[in-house]
Amino acid sequence: MTYSSTFAVAASNTLDKAILVDLTKTTSAEVQTLGTVVTSDDGRKYRHIFFDSTGNDVKVAGHPCIFADSTTQWVAEGDLSNAHTAPIKPGMGFAGVMCAANADNDAQYMWVQFEGFCPGLRCGTGVAANNVLEASTTELFEDTGSILSGTQAVGVAFSLGAATDATGGGASVCDAILMR
């Protein structure tokens, strides 16, 4: 099973179904209003955002991203290095888990999942089943040891299984529940 194939799920109305088919695509033009939220029948929530990949910030599906420190609403980035300073800057909260890769290092419009069951979450190799996870400065989800560690209170998830090496190249993934 690939990460992207898990996102074409049934939804509660005709409009949501049309949107959910395109969750794994990125575009250079805005196809939905930024901030639009859709919900699948099984409770997964997705938001349409603009991913700013300034500074070679290429990420793949399953990576966490945060809202950028920007004057424009719904702009996200994958560089989590500044997200964990206390207090978290306005606009620097958890945006979601990327449903697609940002291709060719370009800034693109895309969907992120921010709530519900999330297969293929990119995580550290030491993630065990039934642990609380947070988006980390490693730009992956990592075990926290507690519900809120105080310094990494961005992007909380609960692992449903231990991390597995999905690609043979050390890229670990796990299934998780995303919690706002």
Secondary structure, 3 states (H helix, E strand, C coil): CCCHHHHCCCECCHHHHHHHHCCCCCECCCCCCCCCEEEECCCCEEEEEEECCCCCCCCCCCCEEEECCCCCCCEEECCCCCCCCCCCCCCCCEEEEECCCCHHHCCEEEEEEEEEEEEEEEECCCCCCCCEEEECCCCCEEECCCCCCCCCCCCEEEECCCCEECCCCCCEEEEEEEEC
